[in-house]
Amino acid sequence: MEIIRTYGNIIKKYAPDHPLAAFRMIKAGLALEQFRSRNLADKKLPGAYQYLNTYAVGEVLEALKHPGTSVWANIFAPVELLQCFGLHSLSIECLSSFLSGFTIEDYFLDYAENEGLASTLCSYHKNFIGAIDSGIIPPAAFAVTTSTICDGNVNTFRHLSEKHHVPSFLLDIPQCDTPDAAAYVTGQLKELVSMLEDTFHKKFQPEELTAVLQRENESKACYERFLKHMQTHHYPSTLTLQMYMLFASHMNIGTPEILHFYQQMEAEAAAAPEFHGTNILWVHLLPYYQETLREYFNLSDNYQIQAIEMNLDYRTPLNTEHPLDALAEKMVQNIYNGPYERKAKLVSELAQDLHSDGVINFCHWGCKQSSGGVMLLKEELDRQNIPLLVLDGDGMDRRNSHDGQIRTRFEAFLEVLRQRKEEA
């Protein structure tokens, strides 16, 4: 970790006056991480997670190397369409997490706040804005986001698109789940396709989208079977790799590589040994760097995160005969769209299906929904007698995380779970 911190300090030293040198160092660091994950991974790490680690780092590196074929996107954007144009999706959350991995997030956060951005804005968004506005990360060729859940997404994409002259498209997702709402989104998707054709000078091929959705359906079916194994089996991971799951479930869903990942993960979990430790269902983002949580969860034989609900925000198979309509329904019916009770119900059902010992909800700094809806989640889980721990912190800004407070509450929660097991 000290080596990474030293490397990050060098990047920050060059950043103000030599942004290109800082950018080259970021790309070099990602290339080294890709080599490490491919050739020097921990032997306890399942092969599928090693594959995902290497793939995810490689995708971010390719997007940074080739901004002319990269697209800024939020995690609810229809990335399936972008794949049909041979484009790399680069999300706010993913890039910000990687920059935090270099321990350089403070530089970009301060840069954004010095521009006038509010300190209460989500740190993922501030980090992303600071990285682009500072001139270190080059602008993408296109941007697409949705109105789903996060008001910050809309304003962040608007700011960056206008300032850096990046063509952008906002998908307005109605809160109500009706045929008219889905048809409205389908119409917007057709407009998006037309704009992508004009921007990248390539004709959209509907059969390519059908193939993407078929792979997406197969991937999700593999994941559902994997989760059944996670009721009783041990499949070690790390906090970082749990976050990498968003590459699989969202940013690159439908690619052949991600289908391979899910197939490998399912097969490995089926052959994995039984688990007799503590199973946790996680809600929302993970503070991957947090010392106490790393100590307990990373490649642990005693504690494991079975799943994160964000990876299961839409579980219905997509209708491959009407692919644009299917993508519209996926966005309208997403559990993060509409009333929070839908998300609370999903978490409750997952905890029961997975036989989770407890649920942890992480309230990320600046994210209104994760903290605003937590009492509704507590009420739902209380009805099912499922223990819930609510942790407050920051998913990527180390300055907003207090390990002592998290350790005290987390270890007290584990004691509650231990006592419940003894009494059962």
C-alpha positions as CSV (number, residue, x, y, z in Angstrom):
1,M,0.0,0.0,0.0
2,E,2.9,2.4,0.8
3,I,4.2,1.9,-2.8
4,I,0.9,2.8,-4.2
5,R,0.7,5.9,-2.0
6,T,4.2,7.0,-3.1
7,Y,3.2,6.4,-6.7
8,G,0.1,8.5,-6.2
9,N,2.0,11.3,-4.6
10,I,4.3,11.4,-7.7
11,I,1.2,11.6,-9.9
12,K,-0.2,14.5,-7.8
13,K,3.2,16.3,-8.0
14,Y,3.2,16.3,-11.8
15,A,-0.6,16.9,-12.2
16,P,-0.7,20.8,-12.0
17,D,2.0,21.6,-14.5
18,H,2.5,18.3,-16.4
19,P,-1.0,16.8,-16.8
20,L,0.1,14.6,-19.7
21,A,2.9,13.1,-17.6
22,A,0.4,12.4,-14.8
23,F,-2.0,10.8,-17.4
24,R,0.8,8.5,-18.7
25,M,1.6,7.5,-15.1
26,I,-2.1,6.5,-14.6
27,K,-2.1,4.4,-17.7
28,A,1.2,2.8,-16.8
29,G,-0.2,2.0,-13.3
30,L,-3.2,0.4,-14.8
31,A,-1.0,-1.7,-17.2
32,L,1.0,-2.9,-14.2
33,E,-2.2,-3.8,-12.3
34,Q,-3.4,-5.7,-15.4
35,F,-0.1,-7.7,-15.4
36,R,-0.3,-8.3,-11.7
37,S,-3.9,-9.6,-11.8
38,R,-3.1,-11.9,-14.7
39,N,0.1,-13.3,-13.5
40,L,0.5,-12.7,-9.7
41,A,-2.9,-13.0,-8.2
42,D,-3.4,-14.5,-4.7
43,K,-3.7,-18.3,-4.9
44,K,-6.9,-18.1,-2.7
45,L,-8.6,-16.0,-5.3
46,P,-11.1,-17.9,-7.5
47,G,-10.2,-18.0,-11.2
48,A,-13.4,-16.2,-12.3
49,Y,-12.6,-13.2,-10.1
50,Q,-9.0,-13.1,-11.3
51,Y,-10.4,-13.1,-14.9
52,L,-12.8,-10.3,-14.0
53,N,-10.1,-8.2,-12.4
54,T,-7.8,-8.5,-15.5
55,Y,-10.7,-7.8,-17.8
56,A,-12.1,-4.8,-15.9
57,V,-8.7,-3.0,-15.6
58,G,-8.1,-3.7,-19.3
59,E,-11.4,-2.2,-20.3
60,V,-10.7,1.0,-18.4
61,L,-7.2,1.2,-19.9
62,E,-8.5,0.8,-23.4
63,A,-11.1,3.5,-22.8
64,L,-8.4,5.9,-21.6
65,K,-6.0,5.0,-24.4
66,H,-8.7,5.5,-27.1
67,P,-11.0,8.3,-26.1
68,G,-12.3,8.5,-29.7
69,T,-14.2,5.3,-29.1
70,S,-15.0,5.7,-25.5
71,V,-18.3,6.9,-24.0
72,W,-19.0,8.3,-20.6
73,A,-22.0,6.4,-19.1
74,N,-23.7,5.9,-15.8
75,I,-24.3,2.4,-14.6
76,F,-28.0,2.4,-15.7
77,A,-27.2,3.5,-19.3
78,P,-28.1,1.1,-22.2
79,V,-24.5,-0.1,-22.7
80,E,-25.9,-2.9,-24.9
81,L,-26.4,-0.3,-27.6
82,L,-22.9,1.0,-27.2
83,Q,-21.4,-2.5,-27.8
84,C,-23.2,-2.6,-31.2
85,F,-21.0,0.4,-32.2
86,G,-17.7,-1.1,-30.9
87,L,-17.5,1.5,-28.1
88,H,-16.0,1.4,-24.6
89,S,-18.2,2.4,-21.7
90,L,-16.5,4.4,-19.0
91,S,-18.6,5.1,-15.9
92,I,-18.3,7.8,-13.3
93,E,-18.2,5.3,-10.5
94,C,-15.6,3.0,-12.1
95,L,-13.1,5.6,-13.2
96,S,-13.4,7.4,-9.8
97,S,-12.8,4.2,-8.0
98,F,-9.7,3.5,-10.0
99,L,-8.3,7.0,-9.4
100,S,-9.0,6.5,-5.7
101,G,-7.1,3.2,-6.0
102,F,-4.0,5.3,-6.9
103,T,-4.8,7.4,-3.7
104,I,-5.1,10.5,-5.8
105,E,-8.8,11.2,-5.3
106,D,-8.1,14.1,-2.9
107,Y,-6.3,16.0,-5.7
108,F,-9.3,15.8,-8.0
109,L,-11.9,16.4,-5.3
110,D,-10.1,19.5,-4.2
111,Y,-9.8,20.6,-7.8
112,A,-13.5,20.3,-8.4
113,E,-14.4,22.1,-5.1
114,N,-12.0,24.9,-6.0
115,E,-14.0,25.3,-9.2
116,G,-17.1,25.9,-7.1
117,L,-18.7,22.5,-6.8
118,A,-20.5,21.9,-3.5
119,S,-18.7,19.8,-0.8
120,T,-21.9,17.8,-0.4
121,L,-21.9,16.6,-4.0
122,C,-21.3,12.8,-4.3
123,S,-17.5,12.3,-4.2
124,Y,-17.7,9.9,-7.2
125,H,-19.0,12.8,-9.3
126,K,-16.6,15.4,-7.9
127,N,-13.6,13.1,-8.5
128,F,-14.7,12.5,-12.1
129,I,-15.3,16.1,-12.8
130,G,-11.9,17.1,-11.3
131,A,-10.1,14.5,-13.4
132,I,-11.6,15.8,-16.6
133,D,-11.6,19.5,-15.9
134,S,-7.9,19.4,-14.7
135,G,-7.0,18.2,-18.2
136,I,-5.4,14.9,-16.9
137,I,-8.1,12.6,-18.2
138,P,-9.1,13.3,-21.9
139,P,-12.7,13.8,-22.8
140,A,-14.7,10.9,-24.3
141,A,-16.2,11.0,-27.7
142,F,-19.8,10.8,-26.4
143,A,-21.8,10.7,-23.2
144,V,-25.0,9.0,-22.3
145,T,-26.8,9.0,-18.9
146,T,-30.3,8.4,-17.5
147,S,-32.4,10.2,-14.9
148,T,-32.6,7.0,-12.8
149,I,-32.1,7.5,-9.1
150,C,-29.3,10.1,-9.2
151,D,-29.8,13.8,-9.7
152,G,-26.1,14.3,-9.7
153,N,-25.7,12.2,-12.8
154,V,-27.7,14.7,-14.9
155,N,-25.8,17.7,-13.7
156,T,-22.4,16.1,-13.9
157,F,-22.9,15.0,-17.5
158,R,-24.4,18.3,-18.4
159,H,-21.4,20.2,-16.9
160,L,-18.8,18.0,-18.6
161,S,-20.6,17.8,-22.0
162,E,-21.0,21.6,-22.2
163,K,-17.5,22.5,-20.9
164,H,-15.6,19.9,-23.1
165,H,-18.0,20.0,-26.1
166,V,-18.9,16.3,-25.9
167,P,-22.1,15.3,-27.6
168,S,-24.4,13.8,-25.0
169,F,-27.8,12.2,-24.6
170,L,-30.0,12.1,-21.5
171,L,-32.6,9.3,-21.2
172,D,-35.6,10.5,-19.2
173,I,-36.9,7.5,-17.4
174,P,-40.5,7.9,-16.1
175,Q,-41.1,6.8,-12.5
176,C,-44.3,4.9,-13.3
177,D,-44.3,1.4,-14.8
178,T,-46.8,1.6,-17.6
179,P,-46.9,0.7,-21.3
180,D,-46.9,4.4,-22.2
181,A,-43.8,4.9,-20.1
182,A,-42.0,2.0,-21.8
183,A,-43.0,3.3,-25.2
184,Y,-41.7,6.8,-24.3
185,V,-38.3,5.3,-23.4
186,T,-38.3,3.2,-26.6
187,G,-38.7,6.3,-28.6
188,Q,-35.8,7.9,-26.9
189,L,-33.6,4.8,-27.5
190,K,-34.4,5.2,-31.3
191,E,-33.2,8.8,-31.1
192,L,-30.1,7.7,-29.3
193,V,-29.3,5.1,-32.0
194,S,-29.7,7.8,-34.6
195,M,-27.3,10.1,-32.8
196,L,-24.8,7.3,-32.3
197,E,-25.0,6.5,-36.0
198,D,-24.3,10.2,-36.9
199,T,-21.5,10.6,-34.3
200,F,-19.6,7.4,-35.1
201,H,-20.5,7.0,-38.8
202,K,-21.7,3.4,-38.4
203,K,-25.0,1.8,-39.2
204,F,-26.9,0.2,-36.4
205,Q,-27.5,-3.5,-36.9
206,P,-30.5,-4.8,-34.9
207,E,-29.2,-8.4,-35.1
208,E,-26.1,-7.4,-33.2
209,L,-28.2,-6.1,-30.3
210,T,-30.2,-9.3,-30.3
211,A,-27.0,-11.3,-29.8
212,V,-25.9,-9.0,-27.0
213,L,-29.3,-9.5,-25.2
214,Q,-29.1,-13.2,-25.6
215,R,-25.7,-13.3,-24.0
216,E,-27.0,-11.0,-21.2
217,N,-29.9,-13.4,-20.5
218,E,-27.4,-16.3,-20.4
219,S,-25.1,-14.3,-18.1
220,K,-27.9,-13.5,-15.7
221,A,-29.2,-17.1,-15.6
222,C,-25.6,-18.2,-14.6
223,Y,-25.6,-15.6,-11.9
224,E,-28.9,-16.7,-10.5
225,R,-27.6,-20.3,-10.3
226,F,-24.4,-19.0,-8.7
227,L,-26.5,-17.3,-6.0
228,K,-28.1,-20.6,-5.1
229,H,-24.7,-22.1,-4.4
230,M,-23.9,-19.1,-2.3
231,Q,-26.5,-20.2,0.2
232,T,-24.1,-22.8,1.5
233,H,-20.8,-22.6,-0.4
234,H,-17.6,-20.7,0.2
235,Y,-16.5,-18.4,-2.6
236,P,-13.9,-16.0,-1.3
237,S,-13.6,-12.5,-2.7
238,T,-12.4,-9.0,-1.7
239,L,-14.2,-5.7,-1.3
240,T,-12.5,-4.5,-4.5
241,L,-13.7,-7.5,-6.5
242,Q,-17.2,-7.1,-5.2
243,M,-17.2,-3.6,-6.7
244,Y,-15.8,-5.0,-9.9
245,M,-19.0,-7.0,-10.2
246,L,-20.6,-3.8,-11.6
247,F,-18.4,-4.2,-14.7
248,A,-20.1,-7.6,-15.1
249,S,-23.6,-6.8,-14.2
250,H,-23.8,-3.3,-15.8
251,M,-21.0,-1.7,-17.7
252,N,-20.1,-4.8,-19.9
253,I,-23.1,-7.0,-19.6
254,G,-23.8,-8.8,-22.8
255,T,-20.2,-9.2,-24.0
256,P,-18.7,-12.6,-24.7
257,E,-16.1,-12.0,-22.0
258,I,-18.6,-11.4,-19.3
259,L,-20.6,-14.4,-20.3
260,H,-17.4,-16.4,-19.9
261,F,-16.9,-14.9,-16.5
262,Y,-20.4,-15.8,-15.2
263,Q,-20.1,-19.3,-16.6
264,Q,-16.7,-19.8,-14.9
265,M,-18.0,-18.3,-11.6
266,E,-21.0,-20.6,-11.6
267,A,-18.9,-23.7,-12.2
268,E,-16.4,-22.8,-9.5
269,A,-19.1,-22.1,-6.9
270,A,-20.8,-25.4,-7.6
271,A,-17.5,-27.2,-6.8
272,A,-16.6,-25.0,-3.8
273,P,-16.6,-26.3,-0.2
274,E,-19.3,-25.7,2.2
275,F,-19.3,-22.5,4.2
276,H,-19.9,-22.4,7.9
277,G,-19.1,-18.8,8.6
278,T,-21.1,-15.6,8.5
279,N,-23.0,-14.7,5.3
280,I,-23.7,-11.0,4.6
281,L,-25.9,-9.4,2.0
282,W,-24.5,-6.0,1.1
283,V,-26.7,-3.0,0.0
284,H,-25.3,-0.1,-2.1
285,L,-21.7,0.8,-2.6
286,L,-18.6,-0.7,-0.9
287,P,-15.8,1.4,0.7
288,Y,-13.2,-1.0,-0.8
289,Y,-10.3,0.7,1.0
290,Q,-11.8,0.7,4.5
291,E,-9.3,-1.1,6.9
292,T,-11.7,-3.0,9.2
293,L,-13.9,-4.3,6.4
294,R,-10.9,-5.4,4.4
295,E,-9.6,-7.2,7.5
296,Y,-12.8,-9.2,7.9
297,F,-13.9,-9.8,4.3
298,N,-10.9,-10.0,2.0
299,L,-10.4,-13.7,1.1
300,S,-11.8,-14.6,4.5
301,D,-12.6,-18.1,5.6
302,N,-15.1,-16.8,8.2
303,Y,-17.0,-14.0,6.6
304,Q,-18.3,-13.5,3.1
305,I,-20.4,-11.1,1.1
306,Q,-22.9,-13.3,-0.8
307,A,-24.1,-10.5,-3.1
308,I,-24.7,-6.8,-3.6
309,E,-28.2,-5.9,-4.5
310,M,-27.1,-3.4,-7.2
311,N,-26.0,-6.4,-9.3
312,L,-29.6,-7.7,-9.2
313,D,-31.5,-4.5,-10.0
314,Y,-33.3,-6.1,-13.0
315,R,-33.7,-9.9,-13.0
316,T,-36.3,-10.5,-15.8
317,P,-35.1,-12.1,-19.0
318,L,-35.0,-9.7,-21.9
319,N,-37.3,-10.2,-24.9
320,T,-34.8,-10.7,-27.7
321,E,-37.5,-10.4,-30.4
322,H,-38.1,-6.8,-29.5
323,P,-34.7,-5.6,-28.2
324,L,-35.3,-1.9,-28.0
325,D,-38.6,-2.5,-26.2
326,A,-36.8,-4.9,-23.8
327,L,-34.1,-2.3,-23.0
328,A,-36.9,0.3,-22.3
329,E,-38.7,-2.1,-19.9
330,K,-35.3,-2.9,-18.2
331,M,-34.8,0.8,-17.4
332,V,-38.4,1.6,-16.4
333,Q,-38.8,-1.5,-14.2
334,N,-35.3,-1.2,-12.6
335,I,-35.7,-1.4,-8.8
336,Y,-33.8,1.8,-8.5
337,N,-36.5,3.6,-10.5
338,G,-39.7,4.5,-8.7
339,P,-40.6,4.1,-5.0
340,Y,-37.8,2.9,-2.6
341,E,-40.2,0.1,-1.3
342,R,-39.3,-1.8,-4.5
343,K,-35.7,-1.9,-3.5
344,A,-36.5,-2.8,0.1
345,K,-38.6,-5.7,-1.0
346,L,-35.8,-7.0,-3.2
347,V,-33.3,-6.8,-0.4
348,S,-35.6,-8.7,1.9
349,E,-36.3,-11.4,-0.7
350,L,-32.6,-11.8,-1.4
351,A,-31.7,-12.1,2.2
352,Q,-34.3,-14.8,2.7
353,D,-33.4,-16.7,-0.5
354,L,-29.7,-16.6,0.3
355,H,-30.2,-17.5,4.0
356,S,-28.1,-14.4,4.8
357,D,-27.1,-14.0,8.5
358,G,-27.5,-10.2,8.2
359,V,-27.7,-7.2,5.9
360,I,-25.3,-4.2,5.8
361,N,-26.5,-1.0,4.1
362,F,-23.7,1.5,3.4
363,C,-24.8,5.1,3.2
364,H,-22.4,6.8,0.8
365,W,-21.6,10.4,1.5
366,G,-23.6,12.7,-0.9
367,C,-26.0,9.9,-2.0
368,K,-29.4,10.9,-0.9
369,Q,-31.3,7.7,-1.7
370,S,-28.9,5.4,0.3
371,S,-29.5,7.4,3.5
372,G,-33.0,8.7,2.8
373,G,-34.6,5.3,2.3
374,V,-32.7,3.3,5.0
375,M,-35.6,3.5,7.5
376,L,-37.9,1.9,5.0
377,L,-35.4,-0.8,4.5
378,K,-35.1,-1.3,8.3
379,E,-38.9,-1.6,8.6
380,E,-39.1,-4.2,5.8
381,L,-36.2,-6.3,7.3
382,D,-37.6,-6.0,10.8
383,R,-40.8,-7.6,9.6
384,Q,-38.8,-10.6,8.4
385,N,-36.6,-10.6,11.5
386,I,-33.4,-10.0,9.5
387,P,-30.7,-8.0,11.3
388,L,-29.5,-4.8,9.6
389,L,-26.4,-2.7,10.1
390,V,-26.3,0.8,8.7
391,L,-22.8,2.2,8.1
392,D,-22.1,5.8,7.1
393,G,-19.0,6.8,5.1
394,D,-17.6,7.5,1.7
395,G,-17.1,4.9,-1.0
396,M,-13.9,6.5,-2.4
397,D,-12.8,9.5,-0.4
398,R,-10.6,8.3,2.5
399,R,-10.9,11.7,4.3
400,N,-14.6,11.0,4.9
401,S,-14.2,7.6,6.5
402,H,-13.6,7.0,10.2
403,D,-12.3,3.5,10.8
404,G,-12.7,3.6,14.6
405,Q,-16.5,4.3,14.3
406,I,-17.0,1.7,11.6
407,R,-15.0,-1.0,13.6
408,T,-17.0,-0.4,16.7
409,R,-20.4,-0.7,15.0
410,F,-19.4,-3.5,12.7
411,E,-17.9,-5.8,15.4
412,A,-21.0,-5.2,17.6
413,F,-23.1,-6.3,14.7
414,L,-21.1,-9.4,14.2
415,E,-21.6,-10.2,17.9
416,V,-25.3,-9.9,17.5
417,L,-25.2,-12.3,14.5
418,R,-23.0,-14.8,16.5
419,Q,-25.5,-14.8,19.4
420,R,-28.4,-15.4,17.0
421,K,-26.6,-18.4,15.6
422,E,-26.0,-19.8,19.1
423,E,-29.7,-19.4,20.0
424,A,-31.0,-20.9,16.8
